[in-house]
Amino acid sequence: MLRRGLLWASTNPFLAERLPRLPFVRRAVRRFMPGESTEDALDAAARREREGAGAVLTLLGENVEDEAEARAVVDHYRGVLERARERGLDVEISVKPTHLGLDLSPDLAAQNLRELTAAAEGSFVWVDMESSPYVDATLELYRAARREHDHVGVCLQAYLHRTPTDLQALLPLEPAIRLVKGAYLEPPDVAHPKKRSVDAAFKSLARTLLLERRAGRMGRPALATHDGNIQGDVTRMARELAAAESGAVYARLGTTAQEFGTLASWLVDVLNALT
């Protein structure tokens, strides 16, 4: 019920207009959403870089309606990469396939992803995962991009029942994988409906990623969660598996230069904190 309500609220025009004006909303999202422009995001990335942490930048949005919108998304990301280079920042980008035109044409989305991956030479591109009907098409996009480039990874969602199988199928590519819990509203036969089972799935998959990395069968594992307890569990797990005295923390920063962007991001952060 909570998930359904928050997802509904994320597309409500009334809330989108009013909530971002409230001081407590701005304070709540500042850690994850530093502003609504590219420069805001790059300023935050610069601060994080000085602290020894990297940043992944994303333009919130999905399901473009025509090729012109998809072109604008590609141009935006290219501009972000160019500005980051001008400022000497080591940032990565995360893109949603439907934001690149997947609903219009898989070939269009593949072409746009290919262009962005080429433009991101020296950086890294993450292919984000959307709701369950898009999983197969998203993985095909990633496979095609991975055959051409090393600096591209894909997001997998721990709450989907199919994810362990998808992970095993990707291993021959030596993939880079960003693991998240998942925030879309899915039926129980598709995704774990309860927090406890989602947490268990995340930790099990995180362990698999770390083991495969240690065995040299995959590229970068990125474990993305706002859950402090899971962060601690995964850090301890990594130290035990690697027999090392260090750990890694993954975080994402984004721009919200579109309708409902700030509101949607804030509500997703609320959902992550509660689940």
Stockholm file with secondary structure:
# STOCKHOLM 1.0

chainA/1-275         MLRRGLLWASTNPFLAERLPRLPFVRRAVRRFMPGESTEDALDAAARREREGAGAVLTLLGENVEDEAEARAVVDHYRGVLERARERGLDVEISVKPTHLGLDLSPDLAAQNLRELTAAAEGSFVWVDMESSPYVDATLELYRAARREHDHVGVCLQAYLHRTPTDLQALLPLEPAIRLVKGAYLEPPDVAHPKKRSVDAAFKSLARTLLLERRAGRMGRPALATHDGNIQGDVTRMARELAAAESGAVYARLGTTAQEFGTLASWLVDVLNALT
#=GR chainA/1-275 SS CHHHHHHHHTTCHHHHHHGGGSHHHHHHHTTTCCCSSHHHHHHHHHHHHHTTCCEEECBCCCCCSSHHHHHHHHHHHHHHHHHHHHTTCCEEEEECGGGGTTTTCHHHHHHHHHHHHHHTTTSCEEECCCSGGGHHHHHHHHHHHHHHCSSEEEEEETTBTTHHHHHHHHGGGCCEEEEECCCSCCCTTTBCCSHHHHHHHHHHHHHHHHHHHHTTSCSCEEECCCCHHHHHHHHHHHHHHHTCSCCCCCCCCCBCCSTTHHHHHHHHHHHHHHC
#=GC SS_cons         CHHHHHHHHTTCHHHHHHGGGSHHHHHHHTTTCCCSSHHHHHHHHHHHHHTTCCEEECBCCCCCSSHHHHHHHHHHHHHHHHHHHHTTCCEEEEECGGGGTTTTCHHHHHHHHHHHHHHTTTSCEEECCCSGGGHHHHHHHHHHHHHHCSSEEEEEETTBTTHHHHHHHHGGGCCEEEEECCCSCCCTTTBCCSHHHHHHHHHHHHHHHHHHHHTTSCSCEEECCCCHHHHHHHHHHHHHHHTCSCCCCCCCCCBCCSTTHHHHHHHHHHHHHHC
//
